[in-house]
Amino acid sequence: METFIAILAIVLGVVGIIGSIAPGLPGPPLSWLGMLVLYIWGTGANGAGEPLSTTFLLVWLGIVIVVSVLDYFVPAYFTKLTGGSKWGSRGAIVGLFIGLVFPPVGMILGSLLGAFAGELLFAQKDTTTSLKSAFGAFLGFMFGTGLKLICSAVMLFYVIIYAF
């Protein structure tokens, strides 16, 4: 049974990493579930013999919530950093949500096109400025994906440490 729990936790961690890259799967929450599985049913300890603590699990839950929420707002923030207006930021968020229908390309293109359309149509900026804002939205999407990937990879590391 202990081997099954360890394998299940590791599979959840790996699927979490995949979900960090491939939209549609909630990457960090799945990785955190791997840690939760070890906490509830596992009897593993780290190299120092310390079991997985409730505090450690709750801190990682907080990190997962923050990273998951940030992932939706970072593209809009980066749009603003590159000179975009509130219309570009809102367009990036709307495009991201519309793009959820066609992951992962839809999310990337949706964020780019949403920021571009928001700047061009509503803020009535020129094409160059609108493209700059769209590029900011793309950078924000990549930054958010990177945060999720790092978060899930670190949790997988801990899952492996505590599983064996």
Buried (B, 14 or more C-beta within 10 A) or exposed (E): EEEEBBEBBBBBBBBBBBBBBEBEBBBBBBBBBBBBBBBEBBEBEEEEEEEBEEEBBEEBBEBBEEBBEBBEBBBBBBBBEBBBBEBBBBBBBBBBBBBEEBBBEBBBBBBBBBBBBBBBEBBEBEEEBBBBBBBBBBBBBBBBBEBBBEBBBBBBEBBBBBBE
